[in-house]
Amino acid sequence: MNNFNSDNNPQSSKKRIFIGLLGMTFALIMLLILAGGWIATIGLNHLHPSLTPIAKIVAGVTFVVLSGIISALIFSILLEKELPFTHKIRGLGIKLFLPMMELLGPRLGISKERVRNSFIETNNRLLLSGNRHKISPDKMLLLLPHCLQMADCQRRITTSIDNCKQCGKCNIDGLIKLAQNYKIRIAVATGGTLARKIVRDHKPKLIIAVACERDLTSGIHDTFPLPVYGILNQRPEGPCWNTKVDTLEIEKALQTFLKIP
Ligand code: SF4
């Protein structure tokens, strides 16, 4: 594992939130299975006595499988190492556990935004842990949100980012230069539909996406199994308005994932 993220920073607390919620989600699922199994066995016993042990075996197998998946996911996050099936486990985390964690978090006093934040961080760490093969620049897509563009700029950069005259008033200018330096593709999306179209058109192998917690989470969810490395935008003037991004953070991600000659 490279040292892209160090352990003594806020990323570690996001990791702890994710692992804590994951453990609680698992406990909740098991409680539901136990309660459902107990109720079912009463009814099944009336139908046929042999159905009760079958229900117990099904519950036991579910417990063992889910325990294995959760343990592997937690170890993978803690050790920041690629374990067997890391990729599939990341998928399960995204598809199965995240929606449950988004429901559970606010009930435990953890806002949806913090849950998503911890998910994005964990997703990034899992991607980094599995990052053994660097990709060529033409397979990389840098996907940006429209709100990075200065609100009063008339250039239609969603049609083509080449329409930007690179006046330097917003981050788009620096990001175009970055994309040119690293010879990667770059695009701006106004929302999920356009983002999905851009991804279909470009067919990247890895996306570095900039957005808010909500859009990054849904983007990572929608494009799975395609890997998306998420970078949060900064919102000094509030959401969706003249947002900014740390260009250096994007450059570090590019250096981590790109095959640089
Ligand atoms: S750099 Fe200038 S021209 Fe380009 S999008 Fe930003 S404000 Fe518009």
py3Dmol code that shows the C-alpha trace and the ligand (Angstrom):
import py3Dmol

protein = """\
ATOM      1  CA  MET A   1       0.000   0.000   0.000  1.00  0.00           C
ATOM      2  CA  ASN A   2       1.322   3.399  -0.820  1.00  0.00           C
ATOM      3  CA  ASN A   3       1.173   6.219   1.698  1.00  0.00           C
ATOM      4  CA  PHE A   4      -1.353   8.279  -0.231  1.00  0.00           C
ATOM      5  CA  ASN A   5      -3.428   8.558   2.960  1.00  0.00           C
ATOM      6  CA  SER A   6      -1.752   8.573   6.325  1.00  0.00           C
ATOM      7  CA  ASP A   7      -3.360   7.041   9.393  1.00  0.00           C
ATOM      8  CA  ASN A   8      -3.177  10.023  11.726  1.00  0.00           C
ATOM      9  CA  ASN A   9      -5.676  12.169   9.844  1.00  0.00           C
ATOM     10  CA  PRO A  10      -9.471  12.546   9.474  1.00  0.00           C
ATOM     11  CA  GLN A  11      -9.489   9.688   6.964  1.00  0.00           C
ATOM     12  CA  SER A  12      -8.929   7.276   9.856  1.00  0.00           C
ATOM     13  CA  SER A  13     -11.991   8.517  11.699  1.00  0.00           C
ATOM     14  CA  LYS A  14     -14.059   8.106   8.506  1.00  0.00           C
ATOM     15  CA  LYS A  15     -12.745   4.557   8.331  1.00  0.00           C
ATOM     16  CA  ARG A  16     -13.800   3.934  11.945  1.00  0.00           C
ATOM     17  CA  ILE A  17     -17.307   5.300  11.260  1.00  0.00           C
ATOM     18  CA  PHE A  18     -17.656   2.985   8.279  1.00  0.00           C
ATOM     19  CA  ILE A  19     -16.400  -0.076  10.156  1.00  0.00           C
ATOM     20  CA  GLY A  20     -18.600   0.720  13.184  1.00  0.00           C
ATOM     21  CA  LEU A  21     -21.696   1.115  11.028  1.00  0.00           C
ATOM     22  CA  LEU A  22     -20.835  -1.989   9.073  1.00  0.00           C
ATOM     23  CA  GLY A  23     -20.624  -4.001  12.307  1.00  0.00           C
ATOM     24  CA  MET A  24     -23.952  -2.616  13.508  1.00  0.00           C
ATOM     25  CA  THR A  25     -25.601  -3.283  10.150  1.00  0.00           C
ATOM     26  CA  PHE A  26     -24.354  -6.857  10.342  1.00  0.00           C
ATOM     27  CA  ALA A  27     -25.693  -7.244  13.900  1.00  0.00           C
ATOM     28  CA  LEU A  28     -29.061  -5.879  12.764  1.00  0.00           C
ATOM     29  CA  ILE A  29     -29.233  -8.259   9.790  1.00  0.00           C
ATOM     30  CA  MET A  30     -28.437 -11.188  12.075  1.00  0.00           C
ATOM     31  CA  LEU A  31     -31.078 -10.132  14.580  1.00  0.00           C
ATOM     32  CA  LEU A  32     -33.644  -9.959  11.780  1.00  0.00           C
ATOM     33  CA  ILE A  33     -32.596 -13.390  10.517  1.00  0.00           C
ATOM     34  CA  LEU A  34     -32.813 -14.850  14.038  1.00  0.00           C
ATOM     35  CA  ALA A  35     -36.204 -13.268  14.718  1.00  0.00           C
ATOM     36  CA  GLY A  36     -37.538 -14.286  11.286  1.00  0.00           C
ATOM     37  CA  GLY A  37     -36.107 -17.797  11.689  1.00  0.00           C
ATOM     38  CA  TRP A  38     -37.632 -18.191  15.144  1.00  0.00           C
ATOM     39  CA  ILE A  39     -41.075 -17.090  13.920  1.00  0.00           C
ATOM     40  CA  ALA A  40     -40.760 -19.296  10.841  1.00  0.00           C
ATOM     41  CA  THR A  41     -39.781 -22.390  12.835  1.00  0.00           C
ATOM     42  CA  ILE A  42     -42.986 -22.140  14.890  1.00  0.00           C
ATOM     43  CA  GLY A  43     -45.039 -22.153  11.690  1.00  0.00           C
ATOM     44  CA  LEU A  44     -42.819 -24.725   9.949  1.00  0.00           C
ATOM     45  CA  ASN A  45     -43.058 -27.114  12.886  1.00  0.00           C
ATOM     46  CA  HIS A  46     -46.791 -27.213  12.370  1.00  0.00           C
ATOM     47  CA  LEU A  47     -46.367 -27.948   8.660  1.00  0.00           C
ATOM     48  CA  HIS A  48     -43.706 -30.667   9.023  1.00  0.00           C
ATOM     49  CA  PRO A  49     -41.196 -31.307  11.842  1.00  0.00           C
ATOM     50  CA  SER A  50     -38.271 -31.835   9.428  1.00  0.00           C
ATOM     51  CA  LEU A  51     -38.643 -28.272   8.064  1.00  0.00           C
ATOM     52  CA  THR A  52     -37.398 -26.761  11.344  1.00  0.00           C
ATOM     53  CA  PRO A  53     -33.820 -28.134  11.125  1.00  0.00           C
ATOM     54  CA  ILE A  54     -33.705 -27.081   7.441  1.00  0.00           C
ATOM     55  CA  ALA A  55     -34.600 -23.498   8.437  1.00  0.00           C
ATOM     56  CA  LYS A  56     -31.875 -23.601  11.111  1.00  0.00           C
ATOM     57  CA  ILE A  57     -29.299 -24.796   8.584  1.00  0.00           C
ATOM     58  CA  VAL A  58     -30.270 -21.981   6.149  1.00  0.00           C
ATOM     59  CA  ALA A  59     -29.956 -19.408   8.968  1.00  0.00           C
ATOM     60  CA  GLY A  60     -26.597 -20.891  10.028  1.00  0.00           C
ATOM     61  CA  VAL A  61     -25.188 -20.834   6.483  1.00  0.00           C
ATOM     62  CA  THR A  62     -26.367 -17.214   6.002  1.00  0.00           C
ATOM     63  CA  PHE A  63     -24.660 -16.278   9.272  1.00  0.00           C
ATOM     64  CA  VAL A  64     -21.355 -17.931   8.275  1.00  0.00           C
ATOM     65  CA  VAL A  65     -21.366 -16.405   4.750  1.00  0.00           C
ATOM     66  CA  LEU A  66     -22.233 -12.893   5.948  1.00  0.00           C
ATOM     67  CA  SER A  67     -19.714 -13.102   8.805  1.00  0.00           C
ATOM     68  CA  GLY A  68     -17.027 -14.113   6.311  1.00  0.00           C
ATOM     69  CA  ILE A  69     -17.875 -11.237   3.952  1.00  0.00           C
ATOM     70  CA  ILE A  70     -18.000  -8.638   6.729  1.00  0.00           C
ATOM     71  CA  SER A  71     -14.770  -9.902   8.325  1.00  0.00           C
ATOM     72  CA  ALA A  72     -12.953  -9.864   4.975  1.00  0.00           C
ATOM     73  CA  LEU A  73     -14.251  -6.357   4.255  1.00  0.00           C
ATOM     74  CA  ILE A  74     -13.183  -5.070   7.684  1.00  0.00           C
ATOM     75  CA  PHE A  75      -9.742  -6.719   7.469  1.00  0.00           C
ATOM     76  CA  SER A  76      -9.243  -5.377   3.974  1.00  0.00           C
ATOM     77  CA  ILE A  77     -10.057  -1.854   5.194  1.00  0.00           C
ATOM     78  CA  LEU A  78      -7.966  -2.142   8.365  1.00  0.00           C
ATOM     79  CA  LEU A  79      -4.924  -3.734   6.753  1.00  0.00           C
ATOM     80  CA  GLU A  80      -5.279  -1.747   3.526  1.00  0.00           C
ATOM     81  CA  LYS A  81      -4.193  -4.833   1.678  1.00  0.00           C
ATOM     82  CA  GLU A  82      -5.765  -6.662  -1.207  1.00  0.00           C
ATOM     83  CA  LEU A  83      -7.384  -9.839   0.081  1.00  0.00           C
ATOM     84  CA  PRO A  84      -8.909 -12.554  -2.091  1.00  0.00           C
ATOM     85  CA  PHE A  85     -12.197 -11.281  -3.557  1.00  0.00           C
ATOM     86  CA  THR A  86     -11.520  -7.656  -2.503  1.00  0.00           C
ATOM     87  CA  HIS A  87     -13.191  -6.530  -5.704  1.00  0.00           C
ATOM     88  CA  LYS A  88     -16.360  -8.563  -5.131  1.00  0.00           C
ATOM     89  CA  ILE A  89     -16.428  -7.557  -1.477  1.00  0.00           C
ATOM     90  CA  ARG A  90     -16.269  -3.894  -2.495  1.00  0.00           C
ATOM     91  CA  GLY A  91     -19.295  -4.575  -4.684  1.00  0.00           C
ATOM     92  CA  LEU A  92     -21.232  -6.097  -1.812  1.00  0.00           C
ATOM     93  CA  GLY A  93     -20.316  -3.165   0.402  1.00  0.00           C
ATOM     94  CA  ILE A  94     -21.636  -0.804  -2.265  1.00  0.00           C
ATOM     95  CA  LYS A  95     -24.781  -2.654  -3.297  1.00  0.00           C
ATOM     96  CA  LEU A  96     -25.937  -4.304  -0.098  1.00  0.00           C
ATOM     97  CA  PHE A  97     -24.572  -2.581   2.979  1.00  0.00           C
ATOM     98  CA  LEU A  98     -24.436   1.083   1.959  1.00  0.00           C
ATOM     99  CA  PRO A  99     -28.222   1.553   1.599  1.00  0.00           C
ATOM    100  CA  MET A 100     -28.717  -0.079   5.011  1.00  0.00           C
ATOM    101  CA  MET A 101     -25.990   2.063   6.564  1.00  0.00           C
ATOM    102  CA  GLU A 102     -27.618   5.200   5.149  1.00  0.00           C
ATOM    103  CA  LEU A 103     -30.823   4.192   6.949  1.00  0.00           C
ATOM    104  CA  LEU A 104     -29.123   3.174  10.177  1.00  0.00           C
ATOM    105  CA  GLY A 105     -26.618   6.058  10.485  1.00  0.00           C
ATOM    106  CA  PRO A 106     -29.086   8.942  11.035  1.00  0.00           C
ATOM    107  CA  ARG A 107     -30.898   6.850  13.685  1.00  0.00           C
ATOM    108  CA  LEU A 108     -27.599   6.654  15.567  1.00  0.00           C
ATOM    109  CA  GLY A 109     -26.897  10.371  15.242  1.00  0.00           C
ATOM    110  CA  ILE A 110     -24.562  10.050  12.243  1.00  0.00           C
ATOM    111  CA  SER A 111     -25.763  12.207   9.374  1.00  0.00           C
ATOM    112  CA  LYS A 112     -26.224  10.714   5.899  1.00  0.00           C
ATOM    113  CA  GLU A 113     -23.464  13.036   4.707  1.00  0.00           C
ATOM    114  CA  ARG A 114     -20.980  11.569   7.217  1.00  0.00           C
ATOM    115  CA  VAL A 115     -22.024   8.033   6.323  1.00  0.00           C
ATOM    116  CA  ARG A 116     -21.461   8.788   2.632  1.00  0.00           C
ATOM    117  CA  ASN A 117     -18.192  10.531   3.418  1.00  0.00           C
ATOM    118  CA  SER A 118     -16.941   7.472   5.284  1.00  0.00           C
ATOM    119  CA  PHE A 119     -18.124   5.249   2.438  1.00  0.00           C
ATOM    120  CA  ILE A 120     -16.241   7.308  -0.181  1.00  0.00           C
ATOM    121  CA  GLU A 121     -13.078   7.175   1.918  1.00  0.00           C
ATOM    122  CA  THR A 122     -13.410   3.425   2.389  1.00  0.00           C
ATOM    123  CA  ASN A 123     -14.124   2.878  -1.301  1.00  0.00           C
ATOM    124  CA  ASN A 124     -10.956   4.862  -2.128  1.00  0.00           C
ATOM    125  CA  ARG A 125      -8.873   2.834   0.296  1.00  0.00           C
ATOM    126  CA  LEU A 126     -10.137  -0.436  -1.117  1.00  0.00           C
ATOM    127  CA  LEU A 127      -9.309   0.793  -4.617  1.00  0.00           C
ATOM    128  CA  LEU A 128      -5.821   1.748  -3.500  1.00  0.00           C
ATOM    129  CA  SER A 129      -5.317  -1.608  -1.807  1.00  0.00           C
ATOM    130  CA  GLY A 130      -6.208  -3.403  -5.045  1.00  0.00           C
ATOM    131  CA  ASN A 131      -4.187  -1.039  -7.234  1.00  0.00           C
ATOM    132  CA  ARG A 132      -1.548  -3.435  -8.487  1.00  0.00           C
ATOM    133  CA  HIS A 133      -1.835  -2.683 -12.161  1.00  0.00           C
ATOM    134  CA  LYS A 134      -1.425   0.899 -13.275  1.00  0.00           C
ATOM    135  CA  ILE A 135      -3.534   1.996 -16.208  1.00  0.00           C
ATOM    136  CA  SER A 136      -2.586   3.887 -19.333  1.00  0.00           C
ATOM    137  CA  PRO A 137      -3.668   7.564 -19.578  1.00  0.00           C
ATOM    138  CA  ASP A 138      -6.154   6.925 -22.409  1.00  0.00           C
ATOM    139  CA  LYS A 139      -8.122   4.608 -20.086  1.00  0.00           C
ATOM    140  CA  MET A 140      -8.457   7.224 -17.360  1.00  0.00           C
ATOM    141  CA  LEU A 141     -11.362   9.667 -17.167  1.00  0.00           C
ATOM    142  CA  LEU A 142     -11.445  12.734 -14.954  1.00  0.00           C
ATOM    143  CA  LEU A 143     -15.133  13.484 -14.412  1.00  0.00           C
ATOM    144  CA  LEU A 144     -16.032  16.890 -13.010  1.00  0.00           C
ATOM    145  CA  PRO A 145     -19.257  18.468 -11.752  1.00  0.00           C
ATOM    146  CA  HIS A 146     -20.710  21.460 -13.563  1.00  0.00           C
ATOM    147  CA  CYS A 147     -20.718  23.502 -10.333  1.00  0.00           C
ATOM    148  CA  LEU A 148     -16.919  23.840 -10.520  1.00  0.00           C
ATOM    149  CA  GLN A 149     -17.471  26.298 -13.355  1.00  0.00           C
ATOM    150  CA  MET A 150     -17.767  29.957 -12.341  1.00  0.00           C
ATOM    151  CA  ALA A 151     -21.527  30.642 -12.111  1.00  0.00           C
ATOM    152  CA  ASP A 152     -21.390  33.714 -14.385  1.00  0.00           C
ATOM    153  CA  CYS A 153     -19.245  32.043 -17.059  1.00  0.00           C
ATOM    154  CA  GLN A 154     -21.120  31.757 -20.378  1.00  0.00           C
ATOM    155  CA  ARG A 155     -18.913  29.039 -21.889  1.00  0.00           C
ATOM    156  CA  ARG A 156     -20.784  25.781 -22.529  1.00  0.00           C
ATOM    157  CA  ILE A 157     -18.221  23.412 -21.092  1.00  0.00           C
ATOM    158  CA  THR A 158     -20.653  20.518 -20.650  1.00  0.00           C
ATOM    159  CA  THR A 159     -20.953  20.238 -24.447  1.00  0.00           C
ATOM    160  CA  SER A 160     -17.167  20.203 -24.690  1.00  0.00           C
ATOM    161  CA  ILE A 161     -14.640  21.240 -22.093  1.00  0.00           C
ATOM    162  CA  ASP A 162     -12.605  22.700 -24.995  1.00  0.00           C
ATOM    163  CA  ASN A 163     -15.088  25.600 -24.944  1.00  0.00           C
ATOM    164  CA  CYS A 164     -13.399  26.862 -21.770  1.00  0.00           C
ATOM    165  CA  LYS A 165     -11.182  29.839 -22.674  1.00  0.00           C
ATOM    166  CA  GLN A 166      -9.018  29.081 -19.623  1.00  0.00           C
ATOM    167  CA  CYS A 167      -9.337  32.500 -18.048  1.00  0.00           C
ATOM    168  CA  GLY A 168      -8.248  31.125 -14.674  1.00  0.00           C
ATOM    169  CA  LYS A 169     -11.322  32.290 -12.741  1.00  0.00           C
ATOM    170  CA  CYS A 170     -12.248  28.755 -11.703  1.00  0.00           C
ATOM    171  CA  ASN A 171     -10.583  25.361 -11.204  1.00  0.00           C
ATOM    172  CA  ILE A 172     -11.594  24.172 -14.692  1.00  0.00           C
ATOM    173  CA  ASP A 173      -8.578  26.000 -16.143  1.00  0.00           C
ATOM    174  CA  GLY A 174      -6.041  24.206 -13.913  1.00  0.00           C
ATOM    175  CA  LEU A 175      -7.780  20.863 -14.394  1.00  0.00           C
ATOM    176  CA  ILE A 176      -7.600  21.155 -18.189  1.00  0.00           C
ATOM    177  CA  LYS A 177      -3.866  21.817 -17.874  1.00  0.00           C
ATOM    178  CA  LEU A 178      -3.537  18.813 -15.577  1.00  0.00           C
ATOM    179  CA  ALA A 179      -5.405  16.603 -18.058  1.00  0.00           C
ATOM    180  CA  GLN A 180      -3.163  17.842 -20.876  1.00  0.00           C
ATOM    181  CA  ASN A 181      -0.004  17.183 -18.837  1.00  0.00           C
ATOM    182  CA  TYR A 182      -1.036  13.626 -18.009  1.00  0.00           C
ATOM    183  CA  LYS A 183      -2.737  13.033 -21.391  1.00  0.00           C
ATOM    184  CA  ILE A 184      -5.977  11.850 -19.776  1.00  0.00           C
ATOM    185  CA  ARG A 185      -9.555  12.494 -20.835  1.00  0.00           C
ATOM    186  CA  ILE A 186     -11.607  15.051 -18.971  1.00  0.00           C
ATOM    187  CA  ALA A 187     -15.328  15.857 -19.036  1.00  0.00           C
ATOM    188  CA  VAL A 188     -17.926  17.872 -17.162  1.00  0.00           C
ATOM    189  CA  ALA A 189     -21.360  16.511 -16.234  1.00  0.00           C
ATOM    190  CA  THR A 190     -24.463  18.339 -15.058  1.00  0.00           C
ATOM    191  CA  GLY A 191     -25.922  15.275 -13.368  1.00  0.00           C
ATOM    192  CA  GLY A 192     -26.171  11.499 -13.217  1.00  0.00           C
ATOM    193  CA  THR A 193     -27.731  11.009 -16.671  1.00  0.00           C
ATOM    194  CA  LEU A 194     -25.033  12.961 -18.498  1.00  0.00           C
ATOM    195  CA  ALA A 195     -22.333  11.377 -16.321  1.00  0.00           C
ATOM    196  CA  ARG A 196     -23.546   7.901 -17.304  1.00  0.00           C
ATOM    197  CA  LYS A 197     -23.553   8.912 -21.000  1.00  0.00           C
ATOM    198  CA  ILE A 198     -19.992  10.262 -20.736  1.00  0.00           C
ATOM    199  CA  VAL A 199     -18.877   7.010 -19.106  1.00  0.00           C
ATOM    200  CA  ARG A 200     -20.601   4.967 -21.844  1.00  0.00           C
ATOM    201  CA  ASP A 201     -18.956   7.075 -24.579  1.00  0.00           C
ATOM    202  CA  HIS A 202     -15.441   7.112 -23.099  1.00  0.00           C
ATOM    203  CA  LYS A 203     -15.369   3.528 -21.775  1.00  0.00           C
ATOM    204  CA  PRO A 204     -12.672   4.255 -19.170  1.00  0.00           C
ATOM    205  CA  LYS A 205     -11.018   1.634 -16.976  1.00  0.00           C
ATOM    206  CA  LEU A 206     -10.884   3.959 -14.006  1.00  0.00           C
ATOM    207  CA  ILE A 207     -12.635   7.215 -13.189  1.00  0.00           C
ATOM    208  CA  ILE A 208     -11.434   9.928 -10.889  1.00  0.00           C
ATOM    209  CA  ALA A 209     -14.639  11.753 -10.035  1.00  0.00           C
ATOM    210  CA  VAL A 210     -15.101  15.063  -8.263  1.00  0.00           C
ATOM    211  CA  ALA A 211     -18.493  15.804  -6.666  1.00  0.00           C
ATOM    212  CA  CYS A 212     -20.377  16.224  -3.397  1.00  0.00           C
ATOM    213  CA  GLU A 213     -21.038  13.290  -1.040  1.00  0.00           C
ATOM    214  CA  ARG A 214     -24.457  12.501  -2.534  1.00  0.00           C
ATOM    215  CA  ASP A 215     -23.381  12.535  -6.201  1.00  0.00           C
ATOM    216  CA  LEU A 216     -20.150  10.655  -5.568  1.00  0.00           C
ATOM    217  CA  THR A 217     -21.954   7.950  -3.621  1.00  0.00           C
ATOM    218  CA  SER A 218     -24.610   7.471  -6.305  1.00  0.00           C
ATOM    219  CA  GLY A 219     -21.926   7.644  -9.029  1.00  0.00           C
ATOM    220  CA  ILE A 220     -19.816   4.937  -7.360  1.00  0.00           C
ATOM    221  CA  HIS A 221     -22.986   2.872  -6.878  1.00  0.00           C
ATOM    222  CA  ASP A 222     -24.260   3.309 -10.466  1.00  0.00           C
ATOM    223  CA  THR A 223     -20.978   2.609 -12.253  1.00  0.00           C
ATOM    224  CA  PHE A 224     -19.942  -0.456 -10.243  1.00  0.00           C
ATOM    225  CA  PRO A 225     -17.998  -2.674 -11.183  1.00  0.00           C
ATOM    226  CA  LEU A 226     -16.130   0.180 -12.859  1.00  0.00           C
ATOM    227  CA  PRO A 227     -13.745   1.604 -10.240  1.00  0.00           C
ATOM    228  CA  VAL A 228     -14.387   5.225  -9.241  1.00  0.00           C
ATOM    229  CA  TYR A 229     -11.926   7.095  -7.069  1.00  0.00           C
ATOM    230  CA  GLY A 230     -13.900   9.875  -5.392  1.00  0.00           C
ATOM    231  CA  ILE A 231     -12.654  13.340  -4.497  1.00  0.00           C
ATOM    232  CA  LEU A 232     -14.988  15.681  -2.645  1.00  0.00           C
ATOM    233  CA  ASN A 233     -15.456  19.203  -3.878  1.00  0.00           C
ATOM    234  CA  GLN A 234     -15.274  22.195  -1.541  1.00  0.00           C
ATOM    235  CA  ARG A 235     -18.345  24.402  -1.187  1.00  0.00           C
ATOM    236  CA  PRO A 236     -17.316  27.792   0.242  1.00  0.00           C
ATOM    237  CA  GLU A 237     -20.435  29.448  -1.244  1.00  0.00           C
ATOM    238  CA  GLY A 238     -22.817  26.594  -0.452  1.00  0.00           C
ATOM    239  CA  PRO A 239     -23.834  23.533  -2.451  1.00  0.00           C
ATOM    240  CA  CYS A 240     -23.784  23.533  -6.271  1.00  0.00           C
ATOM    241  CA  TRP A 241     -22.434  27.094  -6.532  1.00  0.00           C
ATOM    242  CA  ASN A 242     -18.889  28.108  -7.493  1.00  0.00           C
ATOM    243  CA  THR A 243     -17.458  24.984  -5.908  1.00  0.00           C
ATOM    244  CA  LYS A 244     -13.741  24.227  -5.830  1.00  0.00           C
ATOM    245  CA  VAL A 245     -11.455  21.236  -5.715  1.00  0.00           C
ATOM    246  CA  ASP A 246      -7.934  20.593  -4.517  1.00  0.00           C
ATOM    247  CA  THR A 247      -6.053  20.158  -7.813  1.00  0.00           C
ATOM    248  CA  LEU A 248      -3.065  18.717  -5.956  1.00  0.00           C
ATOM    249  CA  GLU A 249      -5.234  15.914  -4.564  1.00  0.00           C
ATOM    250  CA  ILE A 250      -6.303  15.043  -8.111  1.00  0.00           C
ATOM    251  CA  GLU A 251      -2.702  15.089  -9.309  1.00  0.00           C
ATOM    252  CA  LYS A 252      -1.673  12.735  -6.476  1.00  0.00           C
ATOM    253  CA  ALA A 253      -4.473  10.346  -7.482  1.00  0.00           C
ATOM    254  CA  LEU A 254      -3.327  10.483 -11.120  1.00  0.00           C
ATOM    255  CA  GLN A 255       0.236   9.669 -10.112  1.00  0.00           C
ATOM    256  CA  THR A 256      -1.033   6.773  -8.007  1.00  0.00           C
ATOM    257  CA  PHE A 257      -3.139   5.145 -10.696  1.00  0.00           C
ATOM    258  CA  LEU A 258      -1.476   6.096 -13.973  1.00  0.00           C
ATOM    259  CA  LYS A 259       1.168   4.231 -15.855  1.00  0.00           C
ATOM    260  CA  ILE A 260       3.627   7.078 -16.263  1.00  0.00           C
ATOM    261  CA  PRO A 261       6.458   6.406 -18.717  1.00  0.00           C
TER     262      PRO A 261
END
"""
ligand_1 = """\
8
SF4
S -11.704 28.915 -16.501
Fe -12.831 30.762 -17.105
S -13.684 30.240 -19.121
Fe -13.086 28.328 -18.158
S -14.936 27.617 -17.178
Fe -13.766 28.747 -15.620
S -14.607 30.825 -15.735
Fe -15.252 29.790 -17.605
"""
view = py3Dmol.view(width=600, height=400)
view.addModel(protein, "pdb")
view.setStyle({"model": 0}, {"cartoon": {"style": "trace"}})
view.addModel(ligand_1, "xyz")
view.setStyle({"model": 1}, {"stick": {}})
view.zoomTo()
view.show()
